[in-house]
Amino acid sequence: MSKTILIVTDNLPDQINGVVTTYKNIEACAIRDNYRVVYLDPGRFRYVDCPGYNEVKIAFPRKVGKILEEICPDHIHIATEGPVGLRVRQYLDKHGYRYNTAYHTKFPEGLRALFGIPEKLTWPLVRWFHKHSGKVLTTTDTMVQELKSHGFDGDIVPWTRGVDRDIFYPARGIAQSKRPVLVCVSRVSKEKNLEAFLELEYAGARKIMVGDGPMLEDYRTRYPDVEFVGFKTGRNLADYYRMADVFVFPSRWETFGIVMIEAMACGTPVAAYPCQGPLDVIDEGITGCMNNDLEQAVEDALMLDRQLVHRGSARWSWDRAWAIFRDNLVDIK
């Protein structure tokens, strides 16, 4: 008899971001292993877009207890700290149900970048949210240490990510352009530090920005030398990774950065700053190069062997990510 995993999330299933990508791939592995996966997301309730950040949905959850009774899960995993996650957490604590949680995004840093809210106000709230979690799953060993440094005292588990190798694989018989092609894939918003890529001066380079977001039209106007191609998914996205000589990752606030390993799986080296996310994902001098001078990181990454980049990406597996997720589920009673 299959067991049911309830994933509580403030993301809609058709959104494109690292959190949604993670759970879609985890779900495929779970189904293969005879688990049933059910989502409790904003689509079940009335919701509005968050002002200035319409990808974030502010839901108004009602009758959570009735929904949980109907689903009758064996395990409950709270994926996000938004209104749906908060309401379910309150109900579970009140009725003595056990659950685990995930810390995917640098929530305090994001709120500071977007709305100017001081981190000293948000870290206590984040710590409180995860306080009663049976296990807190986060992206890397570095993030485990960061959460502990902010007062998390429970069981915190590093949880890897993977890549779909049916979609993301090296170019086959396609010659690379003589003109360096630099590609960045990201939500086009101010917290992503995209100006570092858009203003990057590398002689003769063709710069391509893949993604959508609230700053898209502003950046299009300000950076006419950059090709803004909009939102891409699946094989269309993979084609941009494959055509790139270097994938540029300018963000300084990611907990992981799935786009980096997608690029690596296509044989494309990554240039990034030596900060959290890249430090955990890039094998320096093999799958990418890190430098506080992003132009130098690009220069160094251009010298890497694409075959070695592809081989180095092999350590990222959704099967392994699923095994960690499965082994850290907790029974609700």
N, C-alpha and C positions, 0 to 999 in steps of 0.2 A: 504494500500500500504506500503510495507516494505521500510525502510530507509537504505542507504548504508553507512557503516563505512569504510574508507580507513585507513589502518594501514601501516605506512611508517617505514621500518626497514632495518637495515644493516645485519640482520641475514637471512640465508637461512632456508626454512621451515623444512628441515630434520636435522638441527643441534639440538644437545641436550644440552640445558642450561636453566637456570631459566627464561630467557626472552622468549624464544620460548615456553617453557612449559606454561608460563602464558598466552600467547596469544592464544594458541591452546585451552586451557580450557575456556578462555573468549569467543572465537569464538563459541564454542559449546553452551554456554548459550545464546549468542546473536541470533544464528540461531533458537533456541527454542522459543525466544521471537520475531521472525519474522523480524530480522535484516539481512541484507546482509553484509558480511565481505569480503573485498578485500585487498590483500597485494601488496605493492610496495616494492620489495626487490631486492637484487643484481642479482637474476636470470633473471631479465628483461634486464640486461645490460651486457657489458663486465666487468669482474672483475678478480682480482688476489688475491692470499693469502697474508696476511700481513707477512712479514719476521719475523720468530721467534714466530709467533702466528697464525698458519694457520687457526684456527677457525674464525678469524676476516677476513672479505672479504673487499677488497678495490675496490669499484665499480667506474665506470666512467659513471655516469648518463647522458643521452641525451634525448632531446625532452620530458622533464618532463611535460610541459604544454599540449602537445597533449595527453599524457597518462592520465592526470587528466581530460581532457575534455571527453575522452572516458569512463572513470569510472564514472564520474559525481557524486561524493560523496556528502552526506548530512553533514557528519562529517569527519574531518581529524585528526588523532592522530599520532604524530611523536614519535616513540618508542625509537630511538637511535640517538646518536650524531655523527654518522659516515658520510661518503660521500653521501649516499642516503638521509639521514635525512637532512644534510646540504643543499644539492641542492634543495630539496623540500621546505625547510624553506625559502631559498632565493627567490624562485619563488612565494611562498604564500605572503611573505611580500611585494614584488614588486607589486603584483596585488591586494593587499588589502583583501586577504582571511584570515579568522580566523581559528585557529587550537588550539589543546592542545598538550602537550608533556609529556614524562615520564622520570624520572631519576631512572634507575634501578641499575646502577653499579657505584662504586666509581671510576669514570673515572680518576681524577687527581692522586689518590693514585695508581691506576693500571699502569698508564704510568710511574710513578716514579719507581715502583717496577720492571717493565719490561724493561724500556729503560733509566732510570735515569733522566727523564725530571722533573725539579723542579715543585712542585705544584703551586708556585707563578706565574708560566707562564701559567698553564692550568686552574686554577680556573677562571680567568677573561674570558677565552674563553667559558667555560661551562656556566658561568653566562650570557654571551652575547647570547649564543645559545638559552637559554630558556627565554630571556628577553621579547619577544612579545607573549609568549604562553598565551592563555586564562586561562588555568589551568595547573599547573605542578603536575603530579601525582607521588608520591614517596612511598616507601615501608612502612614506619612506622612513628610514631610521633617523634621518635628520629631523623630520617632523615629529617623530616620537620624542626626541630630546627637546625640541622647542615647546611642545605642549607641557612636558614635565617642568620646563623652566618657567612656565606661566601658571604653575600650581596644580596641574592635573595630577592626581594621585592614584588613579585606578589602573586597570589593566589596558595598556595602550599597545596596539599591534601594528607593525608595518605591513602594508598591503600593496603589493605590486600591481602593475598594469600590463596590458598586452597589446597586440596589434593583429588585425585581420589580414593574414598573409595571402588570402585569395584576392584581395584588393590591392594591398600595398606590397609591391615587389619591384625589383630593379627593371629599368628599361631594357628591352630586348632588341638589340640591333639598331638602336636609334643614336646617331652621333650627337654629341653635345655641341652646343653653339660655341664658336670661337669667342664670342662676346660673353663675359661672365653673367650668368643669370642668377640673381638673388631673389629668393622667394620668402615671404613671411605669411603665415596662416594664423589668424587670430580674430577674436571679436574686436571690432574697430571701436574702441572706447578708451577714455583717457587713462584708466588705471593700468593699461597694458604697456605703457611706455613706448608706444609705437613711433613717436617722433625720432627715437634713436635709430630706427630702421629707415624711416622716411627721409631723414636728413643725412643719412650715411653717404659719404663721398668716397666712391670707389671708381677709379678711372674706367670709363667705357662700360660700366655695369648697367644691365637692364634690371630694374627693380619692379617686382610684382607683388601687390598686396592682395591676398585672398581673404575675404570675410566681409561681414556686414556689421552694422552697429550705429550708435547715435552720432559718432564723429565722422562717419563716412563722407558726407557731402562737404563738411568743413575741410577735411584733409584733401579731398579731391581738388578743391579750390587752392589750397595752400601749397600742394605738392604736385604740380602738373607734370613733372618728369617721371612720376610713379604711375604704373599701370594698376588701376583698381578694377579687379575683375568680379568683385562681389562674392556672394556666398556659393560655395561648391561642396559637394558631398561625394562619397563613394569613389568610383573610378575617375570621375572628372577631377576630384580633388587629388587623387593619386597621380594623375597626369602632371599636375603642377609640381608635385614633389619630384617626379622623375625628370622633368625638364630643368630643374634647378641645379646649378653647380654647387650652391651652398644654401642651406635653409637657415635663415636668420631668426633667432629667438631673442627679442629684446626685453621681454618681461623680467621684472625683478621680484615678483610677488606670487609666483605660482608655487603650489605644493608639489607639483609633478610636471605636467606639460605633455599630454599624450601626443600632441602634434610632433614633438621631437622624435619619438620612437616610430611614428608613422613615416617621417622623412627618412630615418635611418633604414627602415625596412625597404625603402625604395633605393637604397644605396647612396643617399644624399647626406653629406656631412653637415653637422650643425655648428653654427657660430653663435656664441652666447656669452653673457656675463658670468663670472664665477660666483654664482649666488645659489640660494636654495632652489631646487628644481633641477637646473642644469648640473649642479655638482653631484646630484644623486643619479642622474640619468646618463650623462655623457661620460664615456671612457676617453679621457684626454689623449689626443694624438691618435686615436683609433676611430672613434665614431664622431668626433667633433673637436672643436677647440674653444677654450674659454679665455677671455681676456677683458680687463676693464676698459681697454681700447677696442671697441667692437670692430673697427676697421681692421685692426691687426688680427683679431679672431677670424674674420673673413679671409684675410690673406693666408693665414695658416691652414684654415680648413680647405682652401682650394688645392692644397698640396696633398691631401689625403687620398688614399686608394679607395675607390667606391666599393670594390669587392670586399675589402676589409671592413668598411662601414656596414655593409649588409650582413656579413658574418657576425659582427659585433652586436647587431640588433637581435640575434637569436635568443638572447637571455630573457627577452620580454615575451611572456606567454599568457594568454587568457586562461589556459588550463591551470596554470600555477596560481593566477589571481583567484580563480574560482575555488581552488583547493583551500587557500587561506581564508576566503570568505566562508566557505562551508564549515571548516574546522573551528571557526570562532563564533558560529551561531549559538545562541543560548535558548534553552526551552523556556516557554513563557511561564511555566509554573515550576 
